[in-house]
Amino acid sequence: MSTTMKNLIVFYDEQKKLHTKLEDIPVLTAASLAPNEVLVKVNVAGSNPKDYKHPQPAYFNSRLNQGDDCAGSVAAVGSAVKGFQVGERVAGFHVMGTTNGTYAEYAICPAQTVFHLPDSISDEEAATMPLAIFTAAVGLYRNLQLPAPWDRSDDKAGRGKLPLVVNAASGAVGSFAIKLAKLNPKIGPVIAIAGSSKDYVRTLGVDAVVDYRSPTVIDDIKKAAGGLTINHVLDAANSAASVKYLTQVLAPKTGRYTSTLPVAPHPFYDPEGKMERDLKAIDVWYEQIWVGDVHEDKKPGGPLFGAVVSKAIEHALATHSLRGHRYELVEQGLDGVEAALLELRDRKWSGNAKFVTRIGDTPALGPKGVW
């Protein structure tokens, strides 16, 4: 086995331009693991918007491997890990902002955010899942407190139907929120808000699709709810505009709102504080989704929640009730990640597909890049 491996770092230069650099670092082995960690031989890595945002000087000004999504096989397990064997196919969610990320030949993931893959899903499709599906799960179950797939849904469940509004439904987080919500029949109608991607969103099996560009968007959402009170909104691309119309359909006082971006005044997203002002005006519970919840105990129960969701994902994949997100394959392996991140930022042609990278396609790997 080689003593080094390829590792890609992402950073911004003095002119605030995004760059990547492929480097050789000591290869990760079983000795690199903490007791509750899994070493994954990465076949495919997935990209996320945070990969180009977090290195920015205005954010964390970091210079490291920003990859957090991977699919591949178990290369080694920590001393306390149960349920994983070397060679098994898995996908995993790496701890954001730390070393040993997934833009590399090997990556380290906490065991509670690693899940087995059935033969029915490819590594490319699986690599679209980890960060986005855990984000959706935290939003639905930790924040909105909707019934989970394992919660009762029969007539004795003690609850009626619970309408859910998902804004930006065609992106990975919005799409996974819909897919997870549909695993419990008590959540519904599921009302998706989208724009030019409405046809794709309909394939997710939602009860209604509303165009956010409609001049009657508020009435359209209320009509789709069929007279039921809307107490749950997941906003996967919040802006002052989306919060403005969503707070006009969300029930005052009893409603819950969660989003992927900050809602407090923010120099980039909302310098005037319009979003928080509108949410406070109707006196609802609101909070940004923090997907790192599944890796830490700042909010009690986060890692245990991650472990339970991982098992639910495994079951749903095995029973064919869950699939990954649509994706675009990055050319030239790790050499192509820089262009992919720029496209992910600018979205000139690729729509809402996830970018995935086959590590073995990296030219510098040569013959050993054939996995």
C-alpha positions in Angstrom: 0.0 0.0 0.0 1.2 3.5 -0.8 2.4 5.7 2.0 0.8 8.8 0.5 -2.6 9.6 -1.0 -4.1 12.4 -3.1 -5.9 15.1 -1.2 -7.6 18.3 -2.6 -7.7 21.5 -0.7 -10.0 24.4 -1.5 -9.1 28.0 -0.8 -9.3 31.7 -1.9 -6.2 33.7 -2.9 -5.5 37.3 -2.1 -7.7 38.4 -4.9 -10.6 36.4 -3.4 -10.6 33.9 -6.3 -11.5 30.3 -5.6 -8.7 27.7 -6.2 -8.1 24.1 -5.6 -4.8 22.3 -5.1 -4.1 18.6 -5.3 -1.4 17.5 -2.8 0.1 14.3 -1.5 -0.4 13.7 2.2 0.3 10.6 4.4 -2.3 7.9 3.7 -5.0 7.5 6.3 -5.1 4.1 8.0 -6.8 2.4 11.0 -4.3 4.2 13.2 -5.7 7.5 12.1 -9.2 6.7 13.6 -10.8 7.8 16.8 -12.8 5.0 18.5 -16.1 6.0 16.8 -14.9 6.7 13.3 -15.0 4.8 10.0 -12.3 5.1 7.4 -13.9 5.1 3.9 -12.1 4.3 0.7 -13.7 7.0 -1.4 -15.0 6.0 -4.8 -17.2 9.1 -5.4 -17.3 12.4 -3.5 -20.2 14.8 -3.6 -20.1 18.6 -3.7 -22.2 21.1 -1.7 -22.6 24.9 -1.8 -20.7 25.2 1.5 -17.6 23.8 -0.2 -17.1 27.2 -2.0 -18.7 29.3 0.7 -16.8 28.2 3.8 -13.3 28.9 2.5 -14.2 32.5 1.7 -12.3 35.2 3.8 -15.7 36.5 4.9 -16.7 33.1 6.3 -14.0 30.8 7.9 -11.1 31.7 5.6 -10.1 28.1 5.7 -7.6 26.2 3.5 -8.5 22.5 3.7 -10.3 19.6 2.0 -13.9 20.8 2.0 -15.5 17.6 0.8 -18.1 16.1 3.2 -20.0 13.6 1.1 -18.7 10.2 0.0 -19.6 6.8 -1.3 -17.2 3.9 -1.3 -16.2 1.1 0.9 -15.1 0.6 4.5 -11.3 0.5 4.8 -11.1 0.3 8.6 -13.2 1.0 11.7 -12.4 2.5 15.1 -12.2 0.4 18.2 -15.7 1.2 19.4 -17.5 0.9 16.0 -20.1 -1.9 15.7 -22.0 -3.0 12.6 -19.5 -2.2 9.9 -17.1 -4.6 8.2 -14.1 -3.9 6.0 -15.1 -4.0 2.4 -18.8 -3.2 2.8 -20.3 -0.5 0.5 -21.2 2.6 2.4 -21.9 6.4 2.1 -20.8 8.8 4.8 -21.0 12.4 6.0 -17.7 13.8 7.1 -17.5 16.5 9.9 -17.6 19.9 8.2 -14.6 22.2 8.6 -12.2 19.4 9.8 -9.3 17.6 8.1 -9.6 14.2 6.4 -12.5 15.3 4.0 -13.9 13.4 1.1 -12.0 15.1 -1.8 -9.4 12.4 -1.4 -8.6 8.8 -1.8 -9.6 8.1 1.8 -11.8 10.0 4.2 -12.9 9.7 7.9 -16.6 9.9 8.9 -18.2 9.4 12.3 -19.9 6.0 12.5 -23.3 7.5 13.3 -23.4 9.3 9.9 -22.3 6.3 7.8 -24.9 4.0 6.2 -24.8 0.8 4.2 -25.6 0.8 0.5 -27.6 -1.8 -1.4 -26.6 -3.0 -4.8 -29.6 -1.1 -6.3 -27.9 2.3 -5.9 -24.7 3.4 -7.5 -21.8 5.2 -5.8 -22.6 8.2 -7.9 -26.2 8.4 -6.8 -25.3 7.6 -3.2 -22.7 10.4 -3.0 -25.6 13.0 -3.6 -27.1 12.0 -0.3 -25.3 12.5 3.0 -25.1 16.2 3.8 -28.3 17.1 2.1 -30.4 14.3 3.5 -29.2 14.8 7.0 -29.9 18.5 6.6 -33.5 17.7 5.5 -33.8 15.2 8.4 -32.7 17.8 11.0 -35.1 20.3 9.5 -38.1 18.0 9.5 -37.7 16.1 12.7 -35.4 18.1 15.1 -36.7 21.5 14.1 -40.2 21.2 12.7 -40.9 18.1 14.9 -42.9 16.3 12.3 -43.6 12.6 12.6 -40.6 10.5 11.5 -40.8 7.4 9.3 -40.8 5.2 12.4 -43.7 7.1 14.1 -47.2 5.6 14.0 -49.4 6.7 11.1 -52.5 4.6 11.7 -55.8 5.9 13.1 -54.5 5.5 16.7 -51.5 7.8 16.1 -53.3 10.6 17.8 -52.8 13.2 15.1 -54.4 14.2 11.8 -52.8 15.2 8.6 -50.0 17.7 8.9 -49.5 19.9 5.8 -45.9 20.6 4.9 -44.7 23.4 2.7 -41.2 23.0 1.1 -39.7 26.0 -0.6 -37.0 25.5 -3.2 -38.2 22.0 -3.6 -36.0 21.0 -6.6 -32.7 21.4 -4.8 -31.1 18.5 -3.0 -32.2 19.5 0.5 -35.7 20.4 -0.6 -36.0 17.2 -2.6 -34.8 15.0 0.2 -37.2 16.8 2.6 -40.0 15.7 0.3 -38.7 12.2 0.0 -38.4 11.8 3.8 -41.8 13.4 4.5 -43.5 11.0 2.1 -42.2 8.0 4.3 -44.9 8.9 6.9 -48.5 9.3 5.5 -49.4 11.6 8.3 -47.4 14.4 6.7 -49.5 15.9 4.0 -50.5 17.5 1.8 -46.9 18.0 0.8 -46.8 21.4 -1.0 -43.7 22.1 -3.1 -42.7 25.5 -4.2 -40.5 25.8 -7.3 -40.0 27.7 -10.5 -38.7 26.5 -13.8 -38.1 23.0 -12.3 -41.8 22.3 -11.6 -41.9 19.3 -13.9 -39.0 17.6 -12.0 -40.6 18.4 -8.6 -43.8 16.7 -9.7 -41.8 13.4 -10.2 -41.2 13.4 -6.5 -44.8 12.6 -5.8 -45.9 15.8 -4.0 -49.5 16.7 -3.6 -49.2 20.1 -5.1 -46.6 22.3 -6.9 -46.8 26.1 -6.5 -44.8 28.5 -8.7 -43.1 31.1 -6.5 -43.3 33.5 -9.4 -47.1 33.5 -9.4 -48.8 36.8 -8.4 -51.2 34.7 -6.4 -48.6 32.5 -4.7 -50.1 33.0 -1.2 -53.6 32.0 -2.3 -52.1 29.1 -4.3 -50.4 27.7 -1.2 -53.5 28.1 0.9 -55.7 26.4 -1.8 -53.2 23.5 -2.0 -53.5 23.0 1.8 -57.2 22.2 1.3 -58.4 24.2 4.3 -55.9 22.6 6.7 -53.9 24.9 9.0 -50.3 25.2 7.9 -48.0 24.8 10.9 -44.8 23.5 9.1 -42.5 25.2 6.6 -39.1 24.1 5.4 -37.4 26.8 3.4 -34.5 25.3 1.5 -33.4 28.6 -0.1 -34.7 31.4 2.1 -34.7 35.0 1.1 -36.6 38.1 2.2 -39.0 37.4 -0.6 -39.7 33.8 0.4 -40.1 34.6 4.1 -42.5 37.4 3.1 -45.0 35.1 1.4 -44.4 32.1 3.7 -45.3 34.1 6.8 -48.6 34.9 5.2 -49.6 31.2 5.0 -47.9 29.9 8.2 -50.2 29.9 11.2 -49.4 32.7 13.7 -48.2 31.5 17.2 -48.5 27.8 16.5 -46.4 27.7 13.3 -42.8 26.4 13.0 -40.4 27.6 10.3 -36.9 26.3 9.5 -34.4 27.3 6.8 -31.1 26.4 5.3 -29.7 30.0 5.5 -29.6 32.4 8.4 -32.8 34.3 9.2 -31.1 36.7 11.6 -29.8 40.0 10.1 -26.8 39.0 8.0 -24.4 41.1 5.8 -24.8 38.8 2.8 -28.3 37.3 3.1 -30.4 40.0 4.8 -28.6 43.1 6.0 -31.8 44.9 6.8 -33.2 42.0 8.9 -36.4 41.6 6.9 -36.7 37.9 7.4 -36.5 37.9 11.2 -38.8 40.9 11.4 -41.5 39.1 9.4 -41.1 35.9 11.4 -41.3 37.7 14.7 -44.4 39.6 13.5 -46.4 36.4 13.5 -44.8 35.0 16.7 -43.8 31.6 15.4 -40.9 29.3 16.3 -38.1 29.6 13.8 -34.5 28.4 13.5 -31.8 27.8 10.8 -31.0 24.2 10.2 -27.5 23.2 11.4 -26.6 19.9 9.9 -23.6 19.6 12.2 -26.2 18.8 14.8 -25.7 15.1 13.9 -22.0 15.3 14.9 -22.2 17.2 18.1 -24.1 17.4 21.4 -24.6 21.2 21.5 -28.3 20.5 21.1 -28.8 17.3 23.2 -29.3 14.1 21.2 -27.8 15.2 18.0 -25.3 12.3 17.4 -27.9 9.7 18.5 -30.4 11.3 16.1 -27.8 11.0 13.3 -27.4 7.3 14.1 -31.2 6.6 14.0 -31.6 8.5 10.8 -28.7 6.5 9.2 -30.6 3.3 10.0 -33.8 4.7 8.6 -31.9 5.7 5.4 -30.5 2.2 5.1 -34.0 0.6 5.5 -35.5 3.0 2.9 -32.8 2.4 0.4 -33.1 -1.4 0.9 -36.9 -1.3 0.4 -36.6 1.0 -2.6 -38.7 3.7 -1.0 -35.8 6.3 -1.2 -33.5 7.3 -3.9 -30.7 9.8 -4.3 -30.7 13.2 -6.1 -30.1 13.8 -9.8 -26.4 14.5 -10.5 -23.8 15.7 -12.9 -20.5 13.8 -13.1 -17.4 15.9 -12.8 -14.8 15.3 -15.5 -11.2 14.6 -14.7 -11.8 13.5 -11.1 -10.4 15.8 -8.4 -8.8 18.0 -11.1 -12.4 19.0 -12.1 -13.7 20.0 -8.7 -12.6 23.6 -9.0 -14.7 24.2 -12.1 -17.6 22.3 -10.6 -17.6 24.5 -7.5 -17.6 27.6 -9.7 -20.5 26.2 -11.6 -22.2 25.3 -8.4 -21.8 28.9 -7.3 -22.9 30.5 -10.6 -25.4 27.9 -11.9 -25.1 28.9 -15.5 -26.2 25.6 -17.0 -26.5 22.8 -14.6 -29.8 23.5 -12.8 -30.2 21.8 -9.4 -28.2 18.7 -10.1 -25.6 17.6 -7.5 -22.0 17.4 -8.7 -20.3 14.1 -8.0 -16.6 13.3 -8.6 -15.1 9.8 -9.2 -11.8 9.9 -7.4 -10.4 7.2 -9.8 -10.9 9.6 -12.7 -8.1 11.9 -11.4 -5.3 11.7 -13.9 -2.5 11.9 -11.3 -3.6 8.6 -9.9 -2.7 6.7 -13.0 -3.3 3.0 -13.1 -4.2 2.8 -9.4 -7.1 5.1 -10.1 -9.0 2.1 -11.5 -11.1 1.1 -8.5 
